[in-house]
C-alpha cells in the first residue's frame, strides 16, 4: 500500500497539530503524578518568558541565524590568532580519540601554541554518536575549568559536545534535560549569553559549525534527541578544505547523506506560516521554523551540489574539488536546515540508530568504533525514498524540482513537466533509491537487520520527536491514530527497495 496521503487528509492533519501535549509525556519511567509535577515546573519556568495569548495562531515571521564562516585550504592554522583576537583567557579544546591523532588537530594545536599567553586544556574523549552519559562526562570536565572560550576540532559529534559543554559551563546549576527538546526534556529557553565557540569541522556532513543544534543518544530510551537553540551556534565556523583528506570513504558517504537529507527535508518542510503556535515572546521562536525564502536558497544549492559531487567522492575520495564542494555544501545545508528544520527522515532515524545497539547490532564498515553503529547519515537515508513519496502531495512543485535535480535536468524538461502531480512521489521514490544504490547504501531497514516485527517499536521511538515531526507535511498531530498510521506505513515501505 502506498504511504501517500490524500490532499484532504493532509490539510485536516496539518491543522490538527496544536502542540497540546504537555512536556512530560516522554517521561514514562515516572508515575503520572511525578510526570505532571515535572511538566508543571517546566511550564512555570517558561511562563516568565511569555505574554498571555488568547488563541492558537499561526506564525507570521521567520528569523535567520547562522555562524560566521571562513572557507579555504589551510585556514585551521588561524584559530590561535582568532582566539587571541577575542582576548581568550583560557580555551577548552574538544576533539575525539581518532581526530586527536590526525593533521587537523595537530594544525590547531600548533596554532594555539604559537600565541603567547594563551592557556588551553584538551578534552579528547568525545564519543562518536554521543550519548547522554558521554555528554555528562564532557560537561563535568568543562565545569571543572573556567573556560572563557571553546574550540571544537572534529565531526558533528565533537562540535555538538562542545556546544553542550559551553552551555552548561554558563548554566552551572542546571541539569542536561532542562534544555533538551520537549516533550523528552523541559525545553527551557536559553536567555544567558554563552562563551564564544569556534568550530573546525573534519567531516562534510552535519553542518554543525553553522547551527544551534546538538544531538545525542538517550540510551535509556533507545532514540536520539537534542537541544536546539540559536544561542548554541558557534561564533565562527572554520571550514578548511584540507581537513577531510583523512576521512575513510564510508565516512565521506555517510556524512554526505546527511547533507543530502538536510537539504531535502528543509526545502520540503511546512512553510513557516503554517507552524503553530505563534510564540508569545520572540525568545520562544524555535530555530526550526519551517521552510522560508532564505533557507530555500541555501538548501537548494546544497542539494544540487551534493547530487553532483557525492558520487564523485564515492568513486575517488582523493577528488579535491568534490571534497571541497561537499564541505561547502554541508555548511550551506546547515544554514538551510538550521533556520527551516528537518522532518521525517531525521525524526525516524533517531530510533533506527538508537535501537540498533539493543536489537540488530549492525556495525557499518569504515567506522573505527568497538560498538554497533548505523552512522547518522545512513540511518537518515534508509527511509528517504518512502518519506518523499509520502510528502510529495503537500508541495508537488518543490518535489518536482527535487526530482529534476536527481535526474540532472530542469523543471522545464518535458520528461519532468509531463509527470502529473499525483505521480511525482513515485518518481521521486525511484530517483532517490537509484541515487542511494549508486553509493552502496544499505537497501532499506532489512539490510541493517530490522524486520516487520520491529516497526511498532521504531514508530514508538519516533513519536516523541515532536521538534521535527511538527514540521513534516502530511503528518499532522502524530499523537493521534492517523499520525501513527502514517509513520507505520512509511516504515513498512522502508523495509526494502
N, C-alpha and C positions, 0 to 999 in steps of 0.2 A: 504494500500500500504506500502511495506517495505521501511524504510528510507535509506536502504543501497545504496551507490553509486557504479557505475561501476569503474573498475580499470582505464580505460581511462579517465573518468571524474575526478577521484582522482588526477591523475598526472597533468592534464590540470589545475585544480583549484589550486593545491599546487604551481604550477609555476606562477600562475597569481597574487599571493599576493605580491605586490611590495611596500606596505606602501605609496601609492600615496595620501592618504587623508591628507589634511592639518590639523594642530592641532586644528583648530577652528570649525570643523564640528559638535562638540557636543553642540555648543552654539546657540541653536535655539531661545533663547529668545532675541538675539541681532539682529540688522539689518545685512544685508550682508556686508556692508562696515565696521561696527563695528567688526564683526566677523573676517574679514580678517586683520583688524588692530591688533586685539588681537593675531591672529596667527603669524603675522609678528614680533611682539615684542618677542614672544616666540622663533621664529626661529632665530632672531638676537642674543638672549642670548645663544642659542645652538651652533651657528656657531663658537663662540670663543673657543669651546672645540673640534672642528672638523678640520681635514685637508681635502683638496679637494679630491674627488673621481670622476673618470670618468664614472663609470658604476655601476649598482647594482650587487653586488656579494654575493654569499652565504657565510655563516660563516665558519670559519676553526678552531676555537678554542673554548674551554669552560673553565670557571673558577669555582672553588669550594670555597664556603664561608659558614661558619656556626659559631654559637656561641660556646664558651666553654661550656661543660655540666658537671654538678655534679649530680649524681643519687644516692639516698639512702633514707632510712627511717630516718626522723628527721633532715635532712640537712638544713631545714629552719632556725634553730637556729644559723647557722654560718654566716648569711648575715651581721650582725653587725660587726663581725670581718673582713669580706671581705671588707666592705666599709671603715673600719678603716685602713686596709692594703693598700687600694687605696688612702689613705690620703684625704678622702672626707671632704670637708669643710662644706657643707650643703646639705642635701638629700631631694629630693622631692619624697614622697611616694604616690603611686596611688593604689586605690582599688575601690570597688563598695559598695553600701549600705548593700548588703547581706553578702559579704565576710568580711566586716568590723566587723561583729559581730561573726565571726567564728574563730576556732582554728588556722588556718594558719596565719591570720593577727595578732592574739594575740601572737603567737610564734615569728613572725617577729618583732613586736614592743618590746617584751622582749629582743630580741637580740640587737636591736638598742639602747635600754635604758641601756643595760649592758656595753656599751662602754662610757668611759669618753670623754667629749667634742666632741660629735657627734650630732650637731643640725639637726633636721628634721621637715618637715611640711607635713601634711597629706591631700590629696585630695581624699575624699570617695564618690564622686558624679558621678563616671563613669557610663554611661548608657549601659545596656545590648543591644547588636546590636547597636553600637554608630552611631550617626547622625552627619551631618555637624555642626549643632548647638551645640551638646554636645562636639564635638572636639574643636570648637572655644572657648567654655567656659573653657575647660581644658587648652587650650593654653594661654588664657588671664590670668588665675590663675598662671600658671608656669612663665609667663613673669613678674609677679609682684615680684617674688623672684629671687635670684641669686643662683640657684642650681648648685653645681659642679657635682652632681651625682643623679641618679634616681633609684628608686626601685619600681617594679610593683608586686603586690600580687593579683592574680585573674586569670580569664579565658582570652581568646583571646581578648575580648573587653577591658579589663583593660590593658593588655600588649600593644595592638595596640595604645590605647590612650596615654600611657606613651611614646611610641616611637615618636608620633606626637608632644607631649608637649616638648620633648627633642629637636626635630628638630627645632621647632620654638622658642625655647629658644636661640638657636645659630643664627638662621636666624630671627632676631627680626623685620626686616622691611618687610619681605615677607608675602604674603597672602597665605592662605591654598591652593588655587587652583594652585599656582605656581608649586608645586611639585606633584600634583595629575596626575595620568597617562593620557597621551594623548590618544584619542582626547578630553576627557572630561575636563582635565586640561591642563596646559602647559607642564608638564612632564620634568621640568628642572633637570639637573644633580645636585647632592649634592657634592660639592667639599671641603667643610669645615668639619673638624673633629667634631663629636658630643660628648656630655658628656657620660661617662660610665653609662650603664643601666644594672641592674641585674633584671632578670625576674623570678618570682616564680609562675609557673602555678598551678591552683587549679582545672583544668579540663584536661582530657586526650583527646584532640581533635585538636586544631588549630596548635599546634607545633610552635606557635608564639615566643616561647623562643629561637628558633634556626634561625629565618628568618629575612629578612629585609623588610617584607611586613606588611602593616597596612591597614585594610579595614573599610569603613564606609558607611552609607546610605545617598545618596544625595536625601533628601526627596522631594526637588522641582522637581526632575525628576523621582522619584519613582524607583530608582535602586541603587545598591551598586557599589562602585569602591574603589580605594585606592591609596596608594603610595607604590612603590616597588623599593627599592634601598638597596644595601648591607650596606650602611652607617647606616641604621636604626637598624641593628641587635644588640641584647643585647650583652654585653661583656661576660655575664655569664648567663646560664640558670640553676636554682637550682630546680631540679626535685625531689621532696620529695614524697615518696610513701604514706605518711600519709595524704597528702593534698586533696585527692579526696574522703576521707571517708564520708564526709557530703553531697556529691552530690546526688540529687534525681535520681532515676532510669532513668527517661526520659532524664535528662541532660547527664548521662553516655552514653545513646544510641545515642543521637544526636551528642555528641562530638565524639563518636567512628565512626559514619558515616562519619564525616569529615576526620578522619584518613583513612578510607577505600577508599574514593574517591581521597584524596590527592595522595595515593599510586597508584591507578589505572590510574588516569589521567597523572601523571608524567611519569609512565612507558610506556604509550602509546602515549605520545606527539610526535610530529615530531622530528626526530633526529636533534641534534644541527647543523649538517652540512647542513640541509635543510632550516635553518632560514635565512631570508633576511630582510634587507640588512646587510652586514658585517659592523660593526661600523668603522667609520673613525678615532676614537680615543678610546682607551680601556675604558675610563671613561663612554662611551656611551653604552658599552656592558650591556645588561639588566640582571637582576637577573634571570628572567625566560628565559632559553636559549634553551630549547628542551631537549629531553632525551639524556643522556650521560652515560658512563660506571660507573662513581662514583655514580650518583644519582640512577641508576638502582639497585645497591646493597642495598641501604637503602630503596628504595620504595618496592622492593620485600619482604624484611624481614618484613617490616611494614604490608604489605598486608597479608602475611601468619599469622602473629601474630594476626591481627585484626579478620580475619576469624575464628581463633581458640578461641580467648578469649572474643570477644564482646558478643556472645550468652551466655557465662557463666555469664557475668555481668548482662545481661538482666534477667536471672533466679535468680541470687543472687548477689546483689550489695555489699554484705559483703565479697565476694570472694577475699581475699587479693592478691593471686597470679595473678588472672585475672586483678585486678585493677593496680597492679604494672607493668604487662606486657603491658597493654594498655597505661600507661604513657610513657613507653619507646618507644612503637610503635608510639605514637604521635610525639615524638622528632625525631625518625628515619624518619618518613614520612615528617616532617618539613625539614630535611636536604635534602631529596629527591626532594620534590616539590620546596623547596627554591632555588634549583640550576637547576631544569629542568622546573618547571612550571606546572600549571594545565590548563585544556582547557574547554571543552563544558559544563560539569556538573556544574562547578563553574560559567562560563560565563552566563549560563541560570538561575542559581539560584539567581543572583542579582536582576533581575526584579521580579522573583517569590516571593521573600521575601519583596522587596520594594513596589510592587503594592498591596500587601496584606493589607497594612494599609489603603488604599483607597477603595479597592474592596471587596474581600471575608471577610476580618476582622477575619480570622481564628486565634484562640488562642490555642497553643499547650499545653497539660496538663503538669504539673510538673514545670512550669516556674513562678516564683514569680514576675510577672510584671502586670501592670494595663493597658496594651495596646495590640492590636492584635500582634501575633508573630508566624511566621513559623521559628523555630530555624534554624540556618545556615546549620547544618548537614542534617536536614530533607529536606530543600529546595534544597540541592545538590542531595540528593538521589532520589528525585521524578522523575528526568529524566534519572537516571542511567541505567536502562535496555535498553532503546531505544538508548541512546548515544553509548553504547559499541556494540550494534548491528550495528550501523552506522559506527563506526570506525574500526571494525574488518577487512575489506578488506585491510586496509592500512598496517597492520602487523599481518598476521594470526598467526605466531609463538608466538608473545607476547600475543595475545588474547587467544591462546590455553593454554599458561602457566597460565594465569589468570583463565581460565576455570578449569584447573586441581586443582588449589588451592581451588576454591569454591567447587569442588567435592571431596576434601580431598584425592587427588590421585596425580600422577605424569604425566608428559608429555609422559612417555613411556608406560603408561597403555593403553591396547588395546581399552578401552572404550573412550579414548581421541584421540589416534593416528588414529583410524578408521574414525573419522569425517572429511569429505572433507573441505578444506579451505573455500569453498563457504557457508558452513553451520555453521562455528564457531560462527558467530554473533548471530544466532538464539538460539543456545545452551547457549551461554553466557547470552543472554537476560533472558532465563528461570532460569538459576542458580542464577543470581543477584536478580531477582524478588523473587525467593523462599527464598533466604537469608534475604532479607528485610522483607518479610512477616513473617518470624520467629521472627523478632524483633518487630513486631507490627507497622511498619512504614506505614503511610497513603498510600493507594494503588493508587498512581497517583495524577495528578492535580485536578481531580474532587473531590477527598477525602478531599481536603483543600478548596474547594469552587470555583475553576475555571471551566470554560466550554469552548466549542469550540469557542464561540464568543470572548473570551479573548485572543486567540492565537495571532492575529496580534499585539495587544498591548504588549504581552510578547516578541514577536520577535523584535519589535522596541526597547524595553528596553535592549535586548541582543546585538544588532548591535554595540553600541558604545564600547563594551568590547574588544577592539582590542588587549589589552595586553595579554589576554588569548586565544581569538579566533584565533589569528595568529599562535598559537601552536597546533591547532586542526587539525588532519589529516582529509582529505576528504572535508574540507570546502573551502579552497582556499580564494579568495577575498570575504569576507562577504558583501561587499558593492554592489556586482552585484546581478543579479536576481537569479543566481544559488545558491549562498550562502544563500540568503533569503529563497529560496525554501527549501533547506536542513534543515534550522533551523525550518521552519514551519512544515515540516514532522516529525521532531524529537519531537516537542511539541505535535503534534497530536497523535503520538504514545505513548506519556507520559500521556495522559489524564486518562487512567486506564489500569490496567493489572491484 
